[in-house]
Amino acid sequence: MELATITLEQCLDIRHAVLWPQLERDASRVEGDEQAWHYGVLSQQQIVSCLSVFLLGDRHCQIRKFATLQAHQQRGFGGFLLRSVLDRLLQTGMASVQLDARTSATSFYTRFGFIAEGTPFCKKGVEYIRMSRGL
């Protein structure tokens, strides 16, 4: 496994395949993507997992569009990516990070120190909850 800085276009391929395959590829694009930092995990020279980091303000950021290809899920790629990106954010001086987790994935994020905040909400028919943690 290897952490890599990747392009938005590489991220869109995985986002579309995993998160919103029933929609057009560009539906996986979000506001601020051009300024975000995009990271991926390489396995045998193929990007198998990705996420994007968006700056929210001074020393605060948000992880969005975290996805791992179906054939590579439950094999440690997502955990490696999240742990590596959290380390990198700490090294760059970030103080906190938040994300909107699918409620079905909250136990995954809890293992990395994220705490649920507020009440669940829906986007595109999927239930999410805001989670955050300090760095």
Residue, then its C-alpha position, 0 to 999 in steps of 0.5 A: m500500500e502506498l499513499a499518493t497525491i492524486t488528481l481530481e479526475q482520478c478521484l472522480d472515477i472512484r467516487h462515481a463507481v462507489l458512491w453514486p454509480q446510478l448517477e452521471r460521473d459529474a454528479s460526484r463532483v462537489e463545489g471546491d473540488e478544484q482547490a481540495w487536496h485529493y489523496g489515494v491508495l495505490s495497490q499494484q499501481q492502481i488507485v483503489s481508494c480515495l478521499s478529498v480534503f477541503l479547507l474550512g478555515d484557519r486550521h480546520c478542514q473537512i474530509r469528503k467523498f471517501a471511497t474504496l473500490q468494492a473489490h478492495q473493501q474490507r482489506g485495510f486500504g480505507g483505514f490506511l488511507l484515513r490514518s495516513v491523511l490524518d497524519r499528514l493533516l497533523q503535520t501541516g498544522m491542522a487542528s481539527v477535521q470533520l466529515d459527514a459519514r454515512t450512518s452505516a459507516t460510523s463505527f469505522y470512523t469511531r475507530f479513528g477517534f471521530i465523534a458523532e455530532g448532532t442528528p442524522f440528515c439525508k442527502k440524495g436519499v442517504e442518511y448521514i451524520r456529522m463527525s469530527r475529531g481534533l488533530 
